[in-house]
Amino acid sequence: MATIYDVSFLAGVSLATVSRVVNNTGKVSDKTRQKVHDAMAKLDYRPNTIAQSLASNRSNSIGVLVSQLDGPFYGPMMREVESALRAANKHVIIAAGHSDAAQEKDGVEFLLSRGCDALIVDAEILSNGYLVELCQGKTPVVLINRHVDGIDERCVHLNNLQGGLLASRHVLEKGHKQIAYISGPLFKLDARERLEGHRQALAEQGIAFDENLFYEGDFREEGGYEAMAQLLSRGRDFTAVVCANDQMASGAIAQCLERGLRVPEDISFVGFDNIPFPRYISPKLTTVCNPIQDMGRMAAHWVLREVYDQTDVTFCHRFEPELVVRDSVITR
């Protein structure tokens, strides 16, 4: 088995130069770097990551707990996390929580057992107390898509209440007074905050919240489809629907179209998240931008700054939503 000494001899460079190339640290000319890579390829040399870990007390791996592995929301987030860390020669180990407290905790414990240098945690069910205690441990932890009082500096999150306000204010400003609302599952903090924004927008206009125009969905297309069927079956008039995410809005619109209802002429729609596909459907969906990709990148930057002392990376904790106006809301 080839060693770093063999690579050094074949490339005609020092051991320190080979180390800089392998670990992507320090300055090495392109010509010298290529000589080292050529020697490594010829010798089929691979760095011993276990030995490196023992020597540096670093595994160069970051554990990531993500709520779900499917859907159009978490993929872009994970892509940005992995890309930012890979650019710094770090690797990710992924576990999924599946919106279940036991599985989320099991995922955290698994990642800790792998000796990860830090954890990026997207936990929907784990209690605030558990997360505060987790952040007090030896392994650095940053939370994504969640805010917990007392560990603010470790939270990368969206102002979801403001997003709910923006969505509902928009339809109100367009003259709609009878507005239905499809929320996400209310055990999730972001769903509760978006609903609170909706309630506040109604209160600003002196409009009472009507339970008959409310349905608790599940953040999935099928849930939006079922929610719309239930709302239409109640016999209450409404001219607009605000949905707590774009996936449910897509399902709700499909239900309307199947019943011969026109969108937005009969019923207007607003979504939330600004995932890719609603901008290509007809009508193009008005929504609230949730910059989950930027949040993923910021969580990775927190790790690079706090764990690996890369002080040149940008970082911010809280993101503000923006309304994206398209074609799915008409003026009444």
C-alpha positions in Angstrom: 0.0 0.0 0.0 1.4 3.4 -1.0 2.3 5.9 1.6 2.6 9.7 1.7 6.4 9.1 1.6 6.0 7.3 -1.7 4.0 10.2 -3.2 6.6 12.7 -2.0 9.4 10.7 -3.6 7.6 10.2 -6.9 6.4 13.8 -7.2 9.8 15.1 -6.1 8.3 17.4 -3.5 8.4 17.6 0.3 6.1 15.8 2.7 4.7 19.1 3.8 3.7 19.9 0.2 1.9 16.6 -0.3 0.1 17.3 3.0 -1.0 20.7 1.8 -2.3 19.2 -1.4 -4.1 16.4 0.3 -5.7 18.6 3.0 -6.3 21.5 0.6 -4.5 23.9 2.9 -1.8 26.5 2.3 -0.5 27.8 -1.1 0.7 25.3 -3.7 1.3 26.2 -7.4 -1.0 24.6 -9.9 2.0 22.8 -11.5 3.1 21.3 -8.2 -0.4 20.4 -7.2 -0.8 18.5 -10.5 2.5 16.7 -10.0 1.2 15.5 -6.6 -2.1 14.4 -8.0 -0.4 12.6 -10.8 1.8 10.7 -8.3 -1.2 9.9 -6.2 -3.1 8.5 -9.2 -0.1 6.4 -10.4 0.4 4.9 -6.9 -3.3 4.6 -6.3 -2.7 6.5 -3.0 -5.6 7.4 -0.8 -5.2 9.4 2.4 -5.8 7.5 5.6 -8.7 9.5 7.0 -8.8 7.6 10.3 -5.1 8.4 10.9 -5.7 12.0 10.0 -8.6 12.2 12.4 -6.6 10.8 15.2 -3.7 13.2 14.5 -5.9 16.3 14.2 -8.8 15.4 16.5 -11.0 16.2 13.6 -13.1 13.8 11.4 -13.7 16.5 8.7 -17.3 15.2 8.7 -20.5 17.1 9.7 -23.6 15.3 10.7 -26.9 16.6 9.2 -30.3 15.7 10.6 -33.0 16.5 8.0 -36.8 16.2 8.5 -37.5 14.5 5.2 -35.5 13.1 2.3 -38.2 13.6 -0.3 -40.0 16.6 -1.8 -38.8 19.8 -3.4 -38.0 21.7 -0.2 -35.3 19.8 1.6 -33.3 18.8 -1.5 -32.2 22.4 -2.3 -31.3 23.0 1.4 -29.1 19.8 1.5 -27.5 20.7 -1.8 -26.3 24.0 -0.4 -25.1 22.5 2.8 -23.1 19.8 1.0 -21.7 22.2 -1.6 -20.5 24.7 0.9 -18.9 22.1 3.1 -17.4 20.1 0.2 -15.7 23.3 -1.1 -13.9 23.4 2.3 -12.9 19.7 1.9 -15.5 18.5 4.5 -18.1 15.8 4.1 -21.6 15.3 5.4 -23.3 12.3 7.1 -27.1 12.4 6.8 -29.8 11.1 9.1 -33.6 11.6 8.7 -36.0 12.4 11.5 -39.3 11.9 9.6 -41.1 14.3 11.8 -41.0 11.8 14.7 -39.5 12.6 18.1 -38.0 9.2 18.6 -36.5 9.1 15.1 -35.1 12.6 15.4 -33.4 11.8 18.7 -32.1 8.5 17.3 -30.7 10.4 14.4 -28.9 12.9 16.6 -27.5 10.1 18.8 -26.3 8.2 15.7 -24.5 11.3 14.3 -22.9 12.0 17.6 -21.6 8.4 17.8 -19.9 8.9 14.4 -17.6 11.5 15.8 -18.8 14.3 13.6 -17.1 17.6 14.2 -20.4 19.4 14.3 -24.1 18.9 13.7 -26.6 20.8 11.5 -30.0 19.9 12.9 -33.4 20.4 11.3 -35.7 19.1 14.0 -39.4 19.6 13.9 -40.5 17.6 17.0 -37.7 17.6 19.5 -38.4 19.9 22.4 -36.7 23.2 22.9 -35.3 21.9 26.2 -33.7 18.9 24.5 -32.2 21.2 21.8 -30.8 23.7 24.4 -29.2 20.8 26.3 -27.8 19.4 23.0 -26.2 22.7 22.3 -24.5 22.6 25.7 -22.6 19.4 24.8 -19.1 19.1 23.4 -20.2 18.8 19.8 -21.0 22.2 18.2 -24.6 22.3 17.0 -26.5 24.7 14.7 -30.2 24.6 14.1 -31.8 25.3 10.7 -35.3 26.3 10.0 -36.1 26.7 13.7 -35.7 29.4 16.3 -35.2 28.5 20.0 -35.0 31.2 22.7 -31.7 31.1 24.6 -29.6 29.7 21.8 -30.4 32.4 19.2 -26.8 32.6 17.9 -27.1 28.9 16.9 -30.4 29.3 15.0 -30.7 29.9 11.2 -34.4 30.6 10.6 -37.1 32.5 8.7 -39.4 35.1 10.0 -42.5 32.9 9.3 -45.0 35.2 11.1 -44.0 38.0 8.7 -44.4 35.6 5.8 -47.9 34.8 6.9 -48.7 38.5 7.1 -47.4 39.2 3.6 -49.4 36.4 2.0 -52.7 37.3 3.6 -52.2 41.1 3.3 -51.7 40.6 -0.4 -55.2 39.1 -1.0 -56.8 41.6 1.4 -55.2 44.5 -0.5 -56.7 42.9 -3.7 -60.1 43.4 -2.2 -60.8 39.8 -1.0 -62.8 39.6 2.3 -63.8 36.0 2.5 -60.5 34.2 2.7 -60.0 30.5 3.4 -56.7 29.3 5.0 -55.0 25.9 4.7 -52.3 25.5 7.3 -49.5 23.0 7.8 -49.7 20.5 10.7 -49.9 22.7 13.8 -47.5 20.7 15.8 -44.8 22.4 13.6 -43.7 25.8 14.7 -43.4 27.3 11.2 -47.0 26.3 10.5 -48.3 27.9 13.7 -46.3 31.1 13.0 -47.6 31.4 9.4 -51.2 30.9 10.7 -50.6 33.6 13.3 -49.5 36.0 10.5 -52.7 35.2 8.7 -54.8 36.0 11.8 -53.0 39.2 12.3 -53.6 40.3 8.7 -57.3 39.7 9.1 -57.3 41.6 12.4 -55.7 44.6 10.8 -58.8 44.8 8.5 -61.3 44.1 11.3 -62.1 40.7 9.8 -62.9 37.9 12.3 -61.1 34.5 11.8 -63.7 32.0 10.7 -63.0 28.4 11.7 -65.2 27.2 8.9 -62.8 28.7 6.4 -59.8 27.0 8.1 -58.4 23.5 7.4 -55.2 21.9 9.0 -53.3 20.3 6.2 -50.0 18.3 6.1 -47.7 20.3 3.8 -48.2 17.8 1.0 -50.0 18.1 -2.4 -52.4 15.3 -1.4 -53.2 17.2 1.8 -54.0 20.4 -0.1 -56.2 18.4 -2.5 -58.2 17.0 0.4 -58.3 20.3 2.3 -59.9 22.0 -0.7 -62.5 19.3 -1.0 -63.4 19.8 2.6 -63.6 23.6 2.4 -65.8 23.5 -0.7 -68.1 21.0 1.0 -68.9 23.3 3.9 -71.1 25.6 1.8 -69.3 28.8 2.9 -68.5 31.4 0.2 -64.8 32.4 -0.2 -62.9 34.1 -3.1 -59.3 33.4 -2.1 -57.3 30.7 -0.4 -54.0 31.3 1.4 -51.9 28.1 1.7 -49.1 27.6 4.1 -46.9 26.1 1.4 -46.8 25.7 -2.4 -47.2 22.0 -2.4 -50.6 22.2 -0.7 -51.6 25.2 -3.0 -50.8 23.0 -6.0 -53.1 20.2 -4.7 -55.8 22.7 -3.8 -55.7 24.2 -7.3 -56.0 20.7 -8.8 -59.1 20.1 -6.8 -60.7 23.3 -8.1 -59.8 22.6 -11.7 -61.3 19.2 -11.5 -64.6 20.7 -10.3 -64.7 23.2 -13.1 -63.7 26.2 -11.0 -61.5 28.8 -12.6 -58.3 30.0 -11.0 -58.0 32.9 -10.3 -61.3 34.1 -11.7 -63.4 32.1 -9.3 -60.9 31.5 -6.5 -57.5 33.2 -6.1 -54.5 31.4 -4.4 -51.4 32.3 -2.6 -48.7 29.8 -1.5 -45.6 29.9 0.6 -41.9 28.7 0.0 -41.4 29.6 -3.7 -40.3 26.1 -4.7 -39.5 25.7 -8.4 -42.5 24.0 -10.0 -45.4 26.5 -9.1 -43.8 29.2 -11.3 -44.4 26.9 -14.3 -48.0 25.9 -13.7 -50.9 27.9 -15.1 -51.7 30.3 -13.5 -48.2 30.9 -12.1 -48.5 30.9 -8.3 -48.1 34.0 -6.2 -46.2 32.9 -3.2 -43.8 34.0 -0.3 -40.1 33.3 -0.8 -38.6 31.1 1.8 -34.8 31.2 1.1 -34.1 27.7 2.4 -31.1 27.4 0.1 -29.5 30.4 1.6 -30.3 29.1 5.1 -28.6 25.8 4.3 -25.5 27.7 3.1 -25.5 29.9 6.3 -25.7 26.8 8.5 -22.7 25.4 6.7 -20.9 28.7 7.1 -21.6 28.7 10.8 -19.8 25.3 11.1 -16.9 26.5 9.0 -16.6 29.7 11.1 -17.1 28.2 14.6 -15.5 24.8 14.2 -12.8 25.3 11.5 -12.0 28.9 12.1 -12.8 30.1 8.6 -13.5 33.7 9.5 -13.9 34.9 5.9 -17.3 33.3 5.4 -20.5 35.4 5.6 -23.2 34.6 8.1 -26.6 35.7 9.3 -29.1 34.2 11.6 -32.6 35.4 10.6 -34.0 35.7 7.1 -36.9 37.9 6.0 -39.5 36.6 3.6 -40.5 38.4 0.4 -43.8 38.3 -1.5 -43.4 37.0 -5.1 -46.4 38.3 -7.1 -47.4 36.2 -10.2 -50.8 35.4 -11.7 -52.9 33.5 -9.2 -54.6 36.5 -7.4 -57.1 38.9 -9.1 -58.6 42.1 -7.8 -62.1 41.9 -6.5 
